[in-house]
Each structure stands twice: as C-alpha cells, then as structure tokens.
Amino acid sequence: MAAMSEDEKDFLELSKMGKGSDQHCCVPNCNSNGRRHQVSFHRFPQVGARRNSWIQAIRRDPGPLFNINAYTFVCSLHFIREDFKWTPVTKTLKADAVPTVFSRTRDFTPRRELFKHITTNKKPKLQSENETLLDSISEEVNQEEDIQESEEQLRNPRFSNDDAMIMFYIGFSTYALFLAFFDYVQPATNSMTSYYYKATGTINLSVSRQRTMVLIDELFMFLCRLKCGLFEQDLACRFNVHVSTVSRKLITWSNFLYFVLDSINIWPTRKQIQNKMPQVFKTLYPTTRVIIDCTEIPTERPSSLALNSKCYSTYQSTHTFKSLVGIVPHGALIFISSLYTGSMSDVEITKLCGLVEL
C-alpha cells in the first residue's frame, strides 16, 4: 500500500465526517445496519408492481408494525450478484431486481420467476389498468431514487482494497484519499452546470436535473481520462453509457473542478515552506521560495494562419501551448499560469503570468 504524505493525511483527517448511519435492513431476522461498510442498502420501491414483489419476497405485510417510507431499506445481502450492474467504482441495483436470498432459502437460486408469476395473476381489469398507470408515472421517480441511492450508499468499488490500481487509474495514492476528495467537492455539485450539444452544435448551459451516472462514477471517469488518457469510446464501454454522455460529463467536470479548485489558496507562507524544506535546500539554497519552469503541451495544428504561426514552438518543432508552473522545495505544486501560445518565450510568460506580484 502506498504511503500517504503528511499533507494527504491532514486532508484525509479534515475530510472525515461521521459516516455512521441509522439505516437498518427491514427483512425479518436480518441485523444489517449502516455500520457494515461492505453492505449497501437499497430503498424500498414506493409504488407499482415492483413494490408488491418486494413485499411478497420479504414476507412482511404493510401495517402498523411495518410502514414503508423513504427510510425503509433492504440490504445487499438479499440480492444475488446478477442483480447489480457493476462499474469500476460502484455497483447499481438493476431496475427489475427482487430480493431472493434469505435465511429461510435453502440455496441461492434466484426465484424471480416465482415472483413474476405471483404478481401477474389474473386481476380485475380496472385494478390492472391502475397499476399500469402507476408504473408509468413512477418510472422517472424510481430512476432518480436509484441514482440517489447509489450515490449515498454504494461505496464498495472493485478497487477499494487495491491502492496500486487506484494510483494507476486516477493518480490518488489511496482509495481513502479519493473518497476524501469526493466528499470535499460533493457539496458544491448541487449547483453543477452541465454542458450539452443541441442539434445546431452550439454549447448551452443548464443546471443538471437528471443524471445517467452517479457522481462518484463521473468523477472517477474524469480522473481516468486525465491520468490514463483513455478514449471517450473506451470510457463509454467501461461505464456502460453512450459516448456523447461521456463527452458531456468530461466537459462538465473539467469546468466544475476548474472553478471549485481555483478558489483554494495553494500559495504557502515562507514559514510553511521553511518547515517542510529538505535539508539539502536548507544547506545550499535556504532562501528558496519557489522553483519555476515552463512546460509545453502539444496541440493540433490551428486552421487559422495567424494562430498557426503563434502556436508553433521552435524548441519542440511542433504546435504547442505553454504554461509556467511553480513548485516548492519539498515538491508540492503551488502555481500554474494560464496557457500561452508556443511561440512566446519563457521570459515573456514569466512577466505576464502574475507570479512576480504574489
């Protein structure tokens, strides 16, 4: 397991919010509660045939002693593996899943066909039509509930115990640190602005109302794109979504994190730099405040002749954008300038980027 730096440990401690939950499984003789981290909890369907199937499956009749509401859950121990859709980060309960694993069950063989048979017996025509109407009305509500449920409860990813894979795919040293970062940015996602393309090809902005992916999956996918450079088609296949959805999510998270993280002051005081300065710097360069250098990012050849010449870097012999970055002696990144065209010199960028005024 990769060792965390002191900064990472501090950030992790600050990000820990009491995750203890009062959730309990409503299945008779099941003692699962929210303190069991390897167990996820799934809201009881509120209306429709799916609700009736769950009631018959757990063998509890609604009444004074069993009131089904938004806080009624069935834990994941009562579902088989095939009842879930799996992604690199989360598992999501399928829309037609019915709990089938109980202490009274002799084996783990799914009994979904039995429940389908029970719920599709002949009924009066009016009752059948009413249930069909309720199913249609509640379809979008159930989808939103599933998404919210996944966000709140499902944190049992494939790589949660493999920090090496977490480092490989998204660049975080541990899965716990990734969760801490997600918990830090999650409160601001309520006002997240989504980007989408209309048929005209123009970009529009709107506050996101309905999502096709859970937020932690979206963030993991975005970080995979940054760390590994995976193609959008590849990400679409891995996360079981359309490639256009991937494109919109990447644009949305790129802009969202730019504004959220840009508000954080990462420029340390001289005392903070001195406290963490390596001994070799204290001996040879004790007054060092920041180490700067320009880096170049290759780009496609612009169609404009004017931009074509401005973006051409004689040093790289290709078209690039340049940025000035600064690090402190112990290695932390504390300054990133805006992008400039590749033809600009390092001296020009240093004068224009605003570093001198800090």
C-alpha positions in Angstrom: 0.0 0.0 0.0 1.4 3.4 -1.0 2.4 5.6 2.0 0.5 8.9 2.3 2.3 12.2 2.7 1.7 14.4 5.7 -0.4 16.7 3.5 -2.6 13.8 2.4 -3.1 12.6 6.0 -4.1 16.1 7.1 -6.5 16.4 4.2 -8.0 13.0 4.9 -8.5 13.8 8.6 -10.2 17.1 7.8 -12.5 15.4 5.3 -13.7 12.7 7.7 -17.3 13.4 8.6 -19.2 11.0 10.7 -20.4 8.4 8.2 -22.3 6.3 10.8 -25.7 5.6 9.5 -29.0 4.7 11.2 -30.1 2.6 8.2 -31.3 -0.9 9.0 -32.5 -3.8 6.8 -36.2 -4.4 7.1 -36.0 -8.1 6.3 -37.0 -10.3 9.3 -34.1 -11.9 11.1 -31.5 -9.6 9.3 -29.4 -7.5 11.6 -27.5 -5.5 8.9 -27.1 -1.8 9.6 -25.2 1.2 8.2 -22.1 0.4 10.2 -21.4 -2.6 7.9 -19.2 -1.0 5.3 -19.3 -3.9 2.9 -23.1 -3.9 2.8 -25.1 -1.5 0.7 -28.7 -0.5 1.4 -31.5 -0.1 -1.2 -34.7 1.9 -0.8 -37.9 0.0 -0.8 -39.9 0.8 -4.0 -42.8 3.2 -3.1 -45.4 2.2 -5.8 -46.1 -0.2 -8.5 -45.6 -3.9 -9.2 -42.0 -3.8 -8.1 -43.1 -2.7 -4.6 -45.6 -5.7 -4.4 -42.8 -8.1 -5.5 -40.5 -6.9 -2.7 -43.3 -7.2 -0.1 -44.1 -10.7 -1.1 -40.3 -11.6 -1.2 -39.5 -10.4 2.3 -42.9 -11.8 3.6 -43.9 -8.7 5.6 -47.4 -7.1 5.2 -47.6 -3.3 5.4 -49.5 -2.2 8.5 -49.0 -0.6 11.9 -45.8 -2.6 12.6 -44.4 -2.1 9.1 -44.7 1.3 7.5 -42.9 1.6 4.1 -41.4 5.0 3.6 -38.3 6.7 2.2 -36.2 5.2 5.1 -37.2 1.6 4.5 -34.2 -0.4 3.1 -33.3 -3.9 2.1 -29.6 -4.7 2.3 -27.4 -6.1 -0.5 -27.1 -9.5 1.3 -30.6 -10.4 0.0 -29.7 -10.0 -3.7 -27.6 -12.1 -6.0 -24.6 -10.8 -7.9 -26.5 -10.7 -11.2 -29.0 -8.2 -9.7 -26.3 -5.5 -9.9 -24.7 -3.5 -12.7 -21.0 -3.2 -12.0 -18.7 -0.3 -12.8 -15.0 0.3 -11.7 -16.3 2.5 -8.8 -19.8 1.4 -7.8 -22.4 -1.3 -8.2 -26.0 -0.3 -9.1 -29.1 -2.3 -8.4 -31.0 -3.2 -11.6 -34.5 -1.8 -12.1 -36.1 -5.3 -12.1 -34.2 -6.8 -9.2 -36.1 -8.6 -6.4 -34.6 -9.8 -3.1 -34.2 -13.6 -3.3 -31.6 -14.6 -0.7 -33.0 -15.2 2.8 -32.1 -17.3 5.8 -35.2 -19.4 5.0 -33.9 -20.0 1.5 -32.3 -23.4 1.0 -30.0 -22.2 -1.6 -29.1 -19.1 -3.5 -31.0 -20.0 -6.6 -32.9 -16.9 -7.9 -36.7 -17.1 -7.5 -37.6 -14.1 -9.7 -39.8 -16.2 -12.0 -41.9 -17.3 -9.0 -42.5 -13.6 -8.0 -43.3 -12.7 -11.6 -45.9 -15.5 -11.6 -47.4 -14.3 -8.3 -47.6 -10.6 -9.4 -49.1 -11.4 -12.8 -52.1 -13.5 -11.7 -55.4 -12.5 -13.2 -56.8 -9.3 -11.6 -59.8 -7.2 -12.3 -59.3 -5.1 -15.4 -59.6 -1.8 -13.6 -57.1 -2.7 -11.0 -54.6 -3.9 -13.7 -55.0 -0.6 -15.6 -54.5 1.4 -12.4 -51.2 -0.4 -11.7 -50.0 0.1 -15.2 -50.7 3.8 -14.9 -48.9 4.0 -11.5 -45.9 2.1 -13.0 -45.7 4.7 -15.9 -46.0 7.7 -13.5 -43.4 6.4 -11.1 -40.8 5.3 -13.6 -38.8 8.5 -13.6 -39.2 8.7 -9.8 -37.7 5.2 -9.4 -34.8 6.1 -11.7 -34.0 9.2 -9.6 -34.3 7.2 -6.4 -31.9 4.6 -7.8 -29.3 7.2 -8.7 -29.6 8.9 -5.3 -29.4 5.6 -3.6 -26.2 4.7 -5.5 -24.6 8.0 -4.6 -25.4 7.7 -0.9 -25.0 4.0 -0.2 -22.8 2.2 -2.8 -19.2 2.7 -1.9 -17.9 -0.8 -2.5 -15.9 -0.5 -5.7 -13.8 -3.1 -7.3 -10.5 -1.3 -6.5 -11.3 -0.2 -2.9 -8.8 -2.5 -1.4 -6.2 -2.1 -4.2 -4.4 1.2 -3.8 -2.0 0.3 -6.6 -4.9 0.2 -9.1 -6.3 3.5 -7.7 -2.9 5.1 -8.3 -2.7 3.6 -11.8 -6.1 4.7 -13.0 -6.7 8.1 -11.2 -3.4 9.1 -9.6 -4.5 9.1 -6.0 -2.2 7.3 -3.6 -5.1 5.5 -1.7 -8.8 4.9 -2.2 -9.5 6.6 1.1 -7.9 9.8 -0.2 -10.0 9.6 -3.3 -13.2 9.4 -1.2 -12.0 12.3 0.9 -11.5 14.4 -2.2 -15.0 13.4 -3.5 -16.6 14.3 -0.1 -14.8 17.7 -0.3 -16.2 18.7 -3.7 -19.6 16.9 -3.4 -21.5 19.7 -1.6 -20.8 22.1 -4.5 -22.2 19.7 -7.1 -25.8 20.8 -6.3 -25.1 23.8 -8.5 -23.0 21.9 -11.1 -23.6 23.3 -14.6 -23.9 20.7 -17.4 -22.8 21.3 -20.9 -24.7 19.7 -23.8 -24.9 20.0 -27.5 -28.1 20.7 -29.4 -28.6 19.8 -33.0 -27.2 23.2 -34.0 -23.9 22.3 -32.5 -23.9 25.2 -30.1 -23.0 24.8 -26.4 -25.7 25.5 -23.8 -25.6 25.8 -20.1 -28.2 24.4 -17.7 -28.3 23.2 -14.1 -28.2 19.5 -14.2 -31.6 17.9 -13.1 -31.4 14.3 -14.2 -28.2 12.2 -14.3 -27.5 9.0 -16.0 -24.4 8.2 -13.8 -23.8 8.5 -10.1 -21.5 11.4 -9.2 -18.6 9.3 -7.8 -18.6 7.3 -11.1 -18.5 10.6 -13.1 -15.5 11.8 -11.1 -13.7 8.5 -11.4 -14.3 8.5 -15.2 -13.0 12.1 -15.5 -9.8 11.2 -13.5 -9.3 8.1 -15.7 -9.3 10.4 -18.7 -6.8 12.8 -17.1 -4.4 10.1 -15.7 -4.5 7.4 -18.4 -5.7 9.4 -21.5 -8.4 6.8 -22.2 -10.5 7.5 -25.4 -14.1 8.5 -24.9 -15.3 5.4 -26.7 -13.3 3.3 -24.3 -14.8 5.1 -21.3 -18.3 4.7 -22.7 -17.8 0.9 -22.9 -16.3 0.7 -19.4 -19.0 2.7 -17.7 -21.9 1.4 -19.9 -23.1 4.8 -21.2 -23.3 6.5 -24.6 -20.1 8.2 -25.9 -22.0 11.5 -26.1 -22.7 11.2 -22.4 -19.0 10.7 -21.7 -18.2 13.8 -23.7 -20.7 15.9 -21.8 -19.6 14.6 -18.4 -15.9 15.3 -19.1 -16.6 18.9 -20.2 -18.9 19.4 -17.1 -16.3 18.1 -14.6 -13.5 20.0 -16.3 -15.2 23.3 -15.9 -16.7 22.5 -12.5 -13.3 21.5 -10.9 -11.6 24.5 -12.5 -13.9 26.9 -10.6 -14.1 24.9 -7.4 -10.3 24.2 -7.0 -9.3 27.6 -8.3 -10.9 29.1 -5.2 -8.4 27.3 -3.0 -5.3 29.3 -2.0 -2.4 26.9 -2.5 0.4 29.6 -2.2 2.1 28.8 1.2 3.7 31.3 3.5 7.5 31.5 3.8 7.3 29.9 7.3 5.4 26.9 5.9 8.0 26.4 3.2 10.8 26.6 5.7 9.2 24.0 7.9 9.0 21.4 5.1 12.2 22.3 3.3 14.5 19.3 2.6 17.9 19.5 4.4 19.9 19.8 1.2 17.9 23.0 0.4 18.4 24.4 3.9 22.1 23.9 3.4 22.6 25.1 -0.2 19.6 27.3 -1.0 18.0 28.3 2.3 16.1 31.3 0.8 14.3 29.4 -2.0 10.6 30.3 -2.2 9.5 28.7 -5.5 11.1 26.7 -8.3 9.7 27.7 -11.7 9.8 26.3 -15.2 7.7 26.5 -18.4 6.1 23.3 -19.8 4.6 22.8 -23.3 1.5 20.9 -24.2 1.2 19.6 -27.9 -1.9 20.7 -29.7 -3.4 20.2 -33.1 -2.4 22.5 -35.9 -4.7 25.5 -36.0 -6.7 26.2 -39.2 -6.0 29.9 -38.8 -2.8 31.0 -40.4 -2.2 33.7 -37.7 -2.7 31.1 -34.9 -0.6 28.6 -36.8 2.5 30.8 -36.6 1.8 31.9 -33.0 1.4 28.3 -31.7 4.5 26.9 -33.4 7.3 26.2 -30.9 10.8 26.2 -32.4 12.0 24.4 -29.3 9.5 21.5 -29.7 9.3 21.8 -33.5 5.5 21.4 -33.3 2.4 23.4 -32.3 2.1 23.8 -28.5 0.6 25.8 -25.7 2.9 26.9 -22.9 2.4 27.3 -19.2 4.6 28.4 -16.3 4.4 26.1 -13.2 6.0 26.6 -9.8 6.8 24.1 -7.0 8.2 24.5 -3.5 11.4 22.7 -2.5 9.6 19.7 -1.0 7.8 19.1 -4.3 4.2 20.5 -3.9 2.8 22.3 -6.9 1.8 25.8 -5.9 1.4 27.8 -9.1 0.0 27.1 -12.6 -0.3 30.0 -15.1 -2.7 30.4 -17.9 -1.9 28.9 -21.3 0.1 30.9 -23.8 0.9 30.2 -27.4 4.0 28.1 -28.1 6.0 30.9 -29.8 6.2 33.0 -26.6 9.4 32.9 -24.7 9.8 31.8 -21.1 10.8 35.4 -20.1 7.6 36.9 -21.6 5.4 34.3 -19.9 7.1 34.9 -16.5 6.4 38.7 -16.8 2.7 38.2 -17.9 1.6 35.3 -15.7 1.3 37.3 -12.4 3.8 35.2 -10.5 6.0 38.2 -9.7 3.1 40.1 -8.0 2.5 37.2 -5.5 
